[in-house]
Amino acid sequence: MRRVLSQVMIIAAAGLIGSAGSSAALAQTIIEEWAQVRPEPAPQLKPVTIDTKTNVLIVMDLVKGSCNNQRRPRCVASIPAIAKLLNEARSKGLTIIHTVAGTGTAADVLPEVAPKDGEQLLTGTNPDKFQKTDLEKILKDKGFTTAIMVGTAAHGAVLYTASEAALRGIKVVVPVDGSTAENQFAEQAVTWILGNAPQVSAQVTLTKFDMMKF
């Protein structure tokens, strides 16, 4: 009997030790584990054919105050490619919508990517361009089912607007070389989220400028 009780006590003690060990492991948060985290595999980029009847191009917050060499040099580096896409889009008749955040105006947008006559500009916007604007109504009224999104910041306007569009049933195309932030980590995090987030990723196509055609 004593032998059985001893074995029970040993098993119970081992369970307590195991529980304590598990609790200690669970006490570690992502902050403590930060340096040990390895990046996930990069999401797959896919070719895109732009349909001018059902697609719209949304150009977000490419203003002088944030897209500059001091704050976001990666944004500055993306401007020539975005300007090229804009010119191609205009020549094909693709609808283009621009946004500026806060108190910004058209005058704050970098000249190379500034709105042209007839192109809509949404002002006073939040990172989520569906908030405080008629963006959803504009897209639905004109029958747009896919929104191509470029701009800065990747972890602001691009992440939240793309996610909200996807959750509203709108397909989203994000050229990763047109979605920029202060550093590579922010761009990597946003790209991974858009490529993997529940409900969102199914609606998002990640691509790059040289994989897009009309």
ZIMOKA-V247347 format. One line per field, one symbol per residue. phi: phi as a letter, one per 40 degrees, with the letter a starting at -180 (. if undefined). psi: psi as a letter, one per 40 degrees, with the letter a starting at -180 (. if undefined). burial: I if it has 16 or more other C-alpha atoms within 10 Angstrom, else O. A space follows every 10 residues. Layout:
phi: ???
psi: ???
burial: ???
This chain:
phi: .ccccccccc cccccccccc ccccccccbc cccdcccbcc dccccbcbbc bccbbbbbbb gcbccbcacc cbcccdcccd cccccdcccc ccgccbbbbb cfccbdcccd dcbcccdgcc bcbgccdccc cgbcdccdcc ccgcbbbcbb iacdcbdccc ccccccccgc cbbbcccbbb acaccccccc cccccbcdgc dcbbbcaadc bbac
psi: dddddddddd dddddddddd ddddddehid ddedeehiii iiihiiihhh hedeiihhhh fgidddgidd dgdddddedd dddddddddd deehhhhiii ibeiideeih ddfiiihehi hhifiidhed heifdddddd defhehhhhi aiidecdddd ddddddeeeh ihhhhdeehi adiddddddd ddddeehhdd ddehhhaide eii.
burial: OOOOOOOOOO OOOOOOOOOO OOOOOOOOOO OOOOOOOOOO OOIOOOOIOI OIOOIIIIII IIIIOIIIOO OIIIIIIIIO OIOOIIOOIO OOOIIIIIII IOOIOIOIII OOIIIOOOOO IIIOIIIIII OOOOOIOOIO OOOIIIIIII IIIIIIIIII IIIIIIIOOI IIIIIIIIII IIOOOIIIII IIIIIOOOOI IOIIIIIIIO OOOO
